[in-house]
Amino acid sequence: MRILVQKFGGTSVANPETRTKVAAKISEAVSQGYSPVVVVSAIGRAGDPYATDTFIKMVSSIYSEVPKREMDLLMSCGEVISGTVMVSTLQSLGLEAVLFTGGQAGIVTNDCFGDARIIRVQPEKILSQLEEGKVVIVTGFQGMTEDGQITTLGRGGSDTSAAAIGVALNAEAIDIYTDVEGIMTADPRIVEDAKILDVVTYNDICHLAHQGAKVIHPRAVEIAMQKNIPLRVKGTFTDAPGTLVTNIQPDMEEGSDVIGDRIIAGIAHTPNVTQIKINIQNEDQKTQSVKKIFKGMALADISVDFISVQPEAVLYTVRDEIANKAANILRNMGFEPETLSSCAKVALVGGGIADLPGVMANLVEALAESDVEILQSADSHTTIWVLVRKEHMVSAVQSLHKKFQLGT
C-alpha cells in the first residue's frame, strides 16, 4: 500500500470553492495509486465563524482564565467541524471517506494541555480503513492522553500531526498544502523577487522556521527527519511542484562561491521583540548573577532568545508584550535592566555558512549600505542572526536578499 499524507491548512478548507480544490488534490492522489491520509486544520482564520481563534475569543470574553483542559476541548472543535465537512465533500464526489479525531487516529500525547507533545502514534485504525479503500481524514492539532483526555499540540499542531502520522505509517511522502506555492528565500510581502526553493534540507528549513518563516512548523520537520520521509510544501490553489524538503544537499561545484552554491537558503525575520540588557559590575558575582537572571525568567515562564553573555553585561530578547513583566521581575531581583523595545531579529540561514569566509563581512556591508544599525549579533554553523530596530527590518531583509543574490 502506497500511503501519502496530505495536510491542508485553514485557508484551504475555508469555503466550498477551496474545498473543491482540496478534494481534487485528494482525488488525484487516489488516481495515482496512493492511499491518502488527509490531515485538516480548522476552517478559516481569526474572525471566521469556525476558526480556533474565534472560539477562544468567544469564551475569553466571558472569563479570561478558562482552564487549559477545557480550552483544549473547545479548541479541538474547529478541526472536527472541518473534518466532517471534508468527509461530506468527498462523499459527494463519490470518494468513500471516514473521519478520525486525533485520539481516534492513535495520537497519544502527554497531559500538557495547550502544548502537548506526542508520545507515540498507534496507526492500526487508520490502516484498517485504508485497507478498505477509504480516504482517512484526521483532525490535526490534537491528540489524546493515556487516560482519554483531549489535548492540543500548540502552534503548528496540524503540521506536527501530519508528520507524526506519516512517520508512523511509513508514508512515501508528506505533502503540506498552504496558500503559497512553496518555501521562499524570503517573505514575498517584503521582497518582490523572493524565489521559491526547489529543494531544501531538513536542517535549513528547521532553522528558517525557528527564525520566523511560517510555512511549516519546525517540530514537523524534526519528526519527518526520523525516517527521512520527504516533505513537500505545495500550494493548494496551484499545480506548481512546490518545495521538496529532504536530507539531500544539492551538489556543489568545486570553486563556486556562496551564491552559486545556494549555501544561503533564505532569510527569516521575527518582529516585535525587546532587547534586555543587564550590566554586571562585580566580576566575582557574575556567575551567580547570570544564573539568577535566567532562573527568574524560567520560573516566570518567560521564553528568552538571542542570549549574549558578555564580560560586563547580559543581553537577551523577549517578546514585546511580555517585556514589562520581564523587566519588573529583574528589578525585584535587584537588577537594573535596560530595555529597547520594537526590535526585530533577522536571520541569514544556510547549511554551509560556517565553512565560507566573507559571509559576515558581506552581511555587515549590506546593512551598512542601507543604514541599518546592528544592535546585537550571533552566529552558528547554519545561521547568522542580527538584531535591528523594527523600522529597519524590511530594509535589512531586502538588502541581504539582494546582497546574496537570492532572487536570481
C-alpha positions in Angstrom: 0.0 0.0 0.0 1.4 3.4 -1.0 0.4 5.8 1.7 0.5 9.6 1.1 -0.2 12.0 3.9 -1.7 15.3 2.8 -2.2 18.2 5.2 -4.5 21.2 4.4 -4.5 24.4 6.3 -7.4 26.6 7.4 -7.5 28.7 4.2 -7.5 25.6 2.1 -10.8 24.4 3.7 -12.4 27.8 4.3 -15.3 27.6 1.7 -16.9 25.3 -0.8 -14.7 26.6 -3.7 -11.4 25.9 -1.8 -12.7 22.6 -0.5 -13.4 21.5 -4.1 -9.7 22.2 -4.9 -8.7 20.2 -1.9 -10.9 17.3 -3.0 -9.3 17.5 -6.4 -5.8 17.1 -4.9 -7.1 14.1 -2.9 -8.8 12.5 -5.9 -5.6 13.0 -8.0 -3.6 11.1 -5.3 -6.1 8.2 -5.4 -5.9 8.1 -9.2 -2.1 7.8 -8.9 -2.4 4.7 -6.8 -2.0 6.3 -3.4 -4.0 5.7 -0.2 -4.4 9.2 1.2 -4.5 10.1 4.8 -5.7 13.7 5.0 -5.0 16.0 8.0 -7.1 19.1 8.2 -7.0 22.3 10.2 -9.9 24.3 11.5 -11.9 26.3 8.9 -10.5 29.8 8.1 -8.7 32.2 10.3 -9.4 34.6 13.1 -12.8 36.1 12.7 -14.2 33.3 10.6 -17.1 31.6 12.5 -15.4 28.2 13.0 -11.8 29.3 13.3 -10.0 28.3 16.5 -9.2 31.9 17.4 -12.9 32.7 17.1 -13.7 30.0 19.7 -11.0 31.3 22.0 -12.3 34.9 21.8 -15.8 33.8 22.5 -15.0 32.2 25.9 -12.2 34.6 26.8 -14.7 37.5 26.6 -16.7 35.8 29.4 -13.7 34.8 31.6 -10.1 35.3 30.7 -8.7 32.3 32.8 -10.5 29.4 31.3 -8.8 26.1 32.5 -6.4 24.7 29.9 -8.1 21.3 29.9 -11.5 22.9 29.0 -9.8 25.2 26.5 -8.4 22.2 24.7 -11.8 20.6 24.5 -13.1 23.8 22.9 -10.1 24.3 20.5 -10.5 20.7 19.2 -14.0 21.5 17.9 -12.7 23.5 14.9 -10.9 20.6 13.3 -13.9 18.2 14.0 -16.1 20.6 12.1 -13.6 20.9 9.3 -13.1 17.2 9.0 -16.8 16.4 8.9 -17.3 19.0 6.2 -14.4 17.4 4.2 -15.8 13.9 4.5 -19.1 15.2 3.2 -17.4 16.9 0.3 -15.5 13.8 -0.7 -18.6 11.6 -0.3 -20.5 13.9 -2.7 -17.8 13.3 -5.3 -18.0 9.5 -4.9 -15.0 9.0 -2.7 -15.5 6.9 0.4 -14.1 8.7 3.4 -14.0 8.3 7.2 -13.1 10.9 9.9 -11.0 10.2 13.0 -10.2 12.7 15.7 -6.5 12.8 16.7 -7.2 10.5 19.6 -9.2 8.0 17.5 -6.4 8.1 14.9 -4.0 6.8 17.6 -2.1 10.0 18.5 -1.1 9.6 22.2 0.2 12.6 24.0 1.3 13.8 27.4 -1.1 15.9 29.5 0.5 19.3 28.8 -2.8 20.9 27.8 -2.4 23.6 25.1 1.0 22.5 24.1 1.0 18.7 24.3 3.9 16.5 23.0 3.2 13.3 21.1 4.4 10.2 22.9 3.5 7.7 20.1 1.1 7.0 17.3 -0.9 3.8 17.1 -2.0 3.7 13.5 -3.9 0.4 13.4 -7.4 2.1 13.0 -6.0 4.2 10.1 -4.5 1.2 8.4 -7.7 -0.8 8.7 -9.7 1.9 6.9 -7.1 2.4 4.2 -7.2 -1.4 3.5 -10.9 -1.0 2.9 -10.2 1.6 0.2 -11.3 4.6 2.2 -9.8 8.1 2.4 -9.0 8.7 6.0 -9.5 12.2 7.3 -7.7 13.1 10.6 -8.3 16.2 12.6 -5.0 18.0 13.0 -3.6 19.8 16.0 -4.9 17.3 18.6 -4.4 14.0 20.4 -5.4 12.2 23.5 -3.7 11.3 26.8 -3.4 7.7 28.1 -6.5 8.2 30.2 -8.6 9.7 27.4 -8.2 13.4 27.9 -8.3 15.5 24.7 -5.2 17.7 24.1 -4.0 20.1 21.6 -0.4 20.3 20.2 0.2 24.0 20.2 1.2 26.3 17.4 1.7 24.5 14.1 0.0 21.4 15.6 -1.6 20.3 12.3 1.8 20.1 10.6 3.0 18.1 13.6 0.0 15.7 13.3 0.7 15.1 9.7 4.4 14.4 10.2 3.8 12.1 13.2 1.2 10.1 11.2 3.5 10.0 8.2 6.3 8.5 10.3 4.0 6.0 12.0 2.6 4.8 8.6 6.0 4.9 6.9 4.4 7.1 4.2 6.0 7.7 0.8 5.7 11.4 1.4 4.1 14.1 3.5 2.5 16.9 1.5 1.9 20.2 3.4 -0.5 22.3 1.4 -0.7 26.0 2.1 -1.8 29.3 0.4 1.7 29.8 -1.0 3.5 27.8 -3.7 6.4 26.6 -1.6 9.2 27.7 0.7 10.7 31.0 -0.4 14.0 32.7 0.0 12.3 35.5 2.0 8.8 36.7 2.8 7.3 37.7 -0.6 5.4 40.5 1.1 8.7 42.1 1.9 10.9 41.0 -1.0 9.4 41.3 -4.5 11.9 38.9 -6.2 11.8 36.3 -3.4 12.2 32.9 -5.1 10.7 29.5 -4.4 13.3 27.0 -3.3 13.0 23.8 -5.4 14.9 21.7 -2.7 15.9 22.5 0.8 17.4 20.3 3.5 15.6 19.4 6.7 18.3 21.3 8.6 17.9 24.5 6.7 14.1 24.6 6.8 14.2 23.8 10.6 16.3 26.9 11.1 14.2 29.0 8.8 11.1 28.0 10.6 12.6 28.6 14.1 13.7 32.1 12.9 10.3 33.2 11.8 9.4 31.6 8.5 5.9 30.4 9.0 5.3 28.0 6.1 5.9 24.8 8.2 6.4 24.2 11.9 10.0 23.0 12.8 8.6 20.3 15.0 7.0 18.7 12.0 10.3 18.7 10.1 12.2 17.2 13.0 9.7 14.4 13.2 9.8 13.7 9.5 13.6 13.5 9.7 13.4 10.5 12.0 12.6 8.3 9.0 13.9 10.6 6.2 10.4 10.9 4.8 10.2 13.5 2.1 8.2 16.6 3.0 6.7 18.6 0.1 5.4 22.1 0.7 2.9 22.9 -2.0 0.2 25.4 -2.9 -3.4 24.3 -2.7 -4.5 26.5 -5.5 -1.8 25.7 -8.0 -0.2 22.8 -9.7 3.4 24.0 -9.1 5.7 21.3 -7.7 6.4 23.4 -4.6 9.5 22.7 -2.4 10.9 19.3 -1.6 12.4 19.1 2.0 14.8 16.2 2.1 18.0 15.0 3.7 19.9 15.5 0.4 22.0 18.6 0.0 22.2 19.8 -3.7 25.7 19.1 -5.2 28.1 22.0 -5.2 30.6 22.7 -8.0 34.2 22.9 -7.0 35.4 26.5 -6.8 31.9 28.1 -6.9 31.0 30.7 -4.4 28.4 31.1 -1.7 25.8 32.5 -4.1 26.2 29.9 -6.8 26.2 27.1 -4.3 23.0 28.2 -2.7 24.7 27.8 0.7 22.3 30.6 1.7 18.9 29.0 1.8 16.9 32.1 2.8 16.3 34.9 5.2 13.8 34.8 8.0 12.6 37.6 10.4 10.9 37.9 13.7 9.4 41.3 14.6 8.2 42.8 17.9 10.9 41.8 20.3 12.5 43.7 23.1 16.2 43.7 23.9 17.0 43.5 27.6 20.5 44.4 28.9 21.7 43.9 32.4 25.1 45.4 33.3 27.1 43.3 35.8 29.8 45.3 37.5 31.0 42.8 40.1 33.1 40.1 38.3 33.1 37.9 41.3 29.3 37.7 41.3 28.9 37.3 37.6 28.2 33.5 37.5 25.6 33.8 40.2 24.0 36.8 38.6 23.7 35.1 35.3 22.2 32.0 36.9 19.7 34.2 38.9 18.6 36.1 35.8 17.7 33.1 33.7 16.3 31.1 36.6 14.0 34.1 37.3 12.8 34.2 33.6 12.2 30.4 33.7 10.2 30.5 36.9 8.0 33.2 35.3 7.6 31.0 32.2 9.2 33.7 30.0 10.9 32.4 26.9 14.2 34.2 26.2 16.1 34.3 22.9 19.2 35.8 21.3 21.2 35.3 24.5 24.6 37.0 24.7 26.7 36.8 28.0 29.5 39.3 27.8 32.2 40.2 30.3 30.3 43.1 31.8 26.7 42.5 30.6 24.0 40.0 29.8 21.8 40.6 26.8 18.8 38.7 25.6 15.4 39.3 23.9 11.8 38.6 24.8 8.5 39.3 23.0 7.4 42.9 23.2 4.2 42.0 25.0 6.0 40.4 28.0 8.9 42.8 28.2 7.5 44.9 31.1 6.8 41.7 33.0 10.4 40.5 32.5 11.8 43.9 33.4 9.8 44.1 36.6 11.0 40.6 37.7 14.6 41.7 37.2 14.1 44.9 39.2 12.5 42.8 42.0 15.7 40.7 42.0 17.8 43.8 42.4 18.9 44.3 38.8 18.6 47.5 36.7 17.7 46.3 33.2 17.9 48.5 30.2 15.2 47.7 27.6 14.9 48.6 23.9 11.5 47.7 22.5 10.2 47.3 19.0 13.2 45.5 17.6 13.3 42.6 15.1 15.6 39.6 14.6 16.8 38.9 11.1 18.4 35.6 10.3 20.5 34.5 7.4 20.2 30.7 7.1 22.3 28.3 5.1 23.9 24.9 5.7 27.4 25.9 4.8 27.8 29.4 6.3 30.5 28.3 8.8 32.8 26.9 6.1 32.8 30.0 3.9 34.8 33.1 4.7 33.3 36.5 3.9 29.6 35.8 4.7 29.6 38.0 7.8 31.6 40.7 6.0 29.0 40.8 3.2 26.2 40.9 5.8 27.7 43.8 7.6 28.4 45.6 4.4 24.9 45.2 3.1 23.3 46.5 6.3 25.8 49.4 6.4 24.9 50.4 2.9 21.2 50.5 3.9 22.0 52.5 7.1 20.7 49.6 9.2 22.3 49.6 12.7 23.2 46.2 14.1 22.2 46.1 17.8 23.4 42.6 18.5 24.6 39.6 16.5 25.3 35.9 16.9 26.1 33.0 14.6 26.2 29.2 14.4 27.3 26.8 11.6 24.0 27.3 9.9 22.7 30.8 10.9 23.8 34.3 11.4 21.4 36.5 13.5 21.3 40.2 13.8 19.0 42.4 15.9 17.8 45.6 14.4 15.2 48.2 15.1 11.8 47.2 13.8 11.6 50.2 11.4 14.8 48.8 9.8 13.6 45.2 9.5 12.2 45.4 5.9 15.3 47.3 4.7 17.5 44.7 6.3 15.8 41.7 4.7 15.7 43.4 1.3 19.3 44.4 1.4 20.5 41.0 2.5 18.4 39.2 -0.1 19.9 41.5 -2.8 23.5 41.2 -1.5 23.4 37.4 -1.6 21.6 37.4 -4.9 18.9 35.0 -3.6 16.4 36.2 -6.2 18.5 35.0 -9.1 
